[in-house]
Amino acid sequence: MSSVLGVSVGAGTVRLARPQHGAVPPHSFELQSISMPEQQAEESAAEAIAATLAASPEVAATTITFRSEPQARAVRAAMARRQLTNYQLVPEAVAAVHFAHATSDMREVSTLAVYDLGSSGLTVSVINARTSDVYQCERISDISGDYLDSLIREQQIASGRIAHPADPAGLAALDGLCRAAKEQLSNSNAVALPSEQGLVLLTQENFESLMMLAIESSARMTRDVIIRAQHPVQAVLVLGGGARIPLIARVLERTIGVPVIVPPEPETALARGAALLARPAQIQQAPAAPAPIPMGEHDDATPAWLTAPTRGRRPLSALTNRSHSRRELNVAVLTVSSLVVLAAIGLGLGYGPEVLESGSSSDGSHAVPASTPPRPSSAGPTSAPATTTEAQHETVAAPPVNPRRAEETTEAPPTTGPNTFTVVPGLPPVVLPTLPPVVIPGFPPAGQ
């Protein structure tokens, strides 16, 4: 049977939570806490996860909470060094909201404020209780569990019952004793704990008077974060070791004006929420390849995505027909151009009369000769145009001669031949202009 693992990485403690076999979550968890220096929290978390996975191969998924992006990067690096990949990272506020849904009635809560007081600082988040979207998240270190412990220590030293420790080790031991007294006051009205330096004696009344200013300051910070988030909350969820102080819930409810939720064992709520979010990884199957089409059955079939018309794209058949039409037009233009060039070259070499005679003999109606009258010389006056049929053809076939240009001309250019109408089979008649003869060395001029 597969299992899951939830991990929360605190400043000085890493907590692991696994649902018990055969038990119903969210309260039935196997919990483990590992204390370490704050600088080694991510490395210790990765080491604990690796040891747990090695001892429990049935763990199929792991979820780790993170407080900030730098912490998330540190966790990824520590996991990569141990070649651990089957895990997911979730923000602490998301795990907290998921745990609240599993342990409390959240049907009337659309926006939730999370008050997480740990040993190194206070984190306040405003989050959508239905979509887990984080609207606002702020953290301060001025108010923390360690700061509250230091208030108790200084009060005990000031009372004269406890001597100031001479070394850091004695100071750390006294801080641990004050932390134990603080936790016991959640269920009793007074505590008395002996130590090497003396007796730690603390009553509930003295304790609340010491904590009041700091807790009221944290409540005002929570209210300011909610105002900056611009989303009114319907409840406040209190987590962390500081949530065991009853004074915090009372001050928050009085300052914010909404119900305050304190789950059992609030310091492990994030790890349990992470375990509830963990899901075994599912192997994604690759898409099956399409079955091949048997040869001979649909060889000429065209896929629908090639022929179906779509917006902004023409069908392949339309593009193909257009390409064929352009190709045929280009071939026709090239053929006509080639015939025109060949005819012009032939006329220029002097083979025009033979071509025209052969064309007229085959079909006289397709060639209409038109004679060009001799141009007047500069010596004599310009004669009037004749009223013959040839002159009429001249006015149609050739433009009139400019008299001023005729006077400037000293020698009349030789007659090069008439313009002709040449018919290519399948095409309309084409007018071919007469070009001057081309003299090639070694060959006699045309007509001689």
Secondary structure, DSSP 8 states (H G I E B T S, - for coil): --EEEEEEE-SSEEEEEEE-TT--TTT-EEEEEEE--GGGHHHHHHHHHHHHHHH-TTEEEEEEEESSHHHHHHHHHHHHHTT--S-EEEEHHHHHHHHHHHHS--TT-SEEEEEEE-SS-EEEEEEETTT--EEEEEEESSS-HHHHHHHHHHHHHHHTSB---SSHHHHHHHHHHHHHHHHHTTT-SEEEEE-SSBEEEEEHHHHHHHHHHHHHHHHHHHHHHHHHHT---SEEEEESGGGG-HHHHHHHHHHH-S-EE--SSGGGHHHHHHHHH-----------------TTTSTT---HHHHS-BTTB--HHHHHHHHHHHHHHHHHHHHHHHHHHHHHHHHHTT-HHHHHHHHHHH-GGG-----------SSS-------SHHHHHHHHHS----HHHHHH-SS--------EEE--TTS--EEE--------TTS--TT-
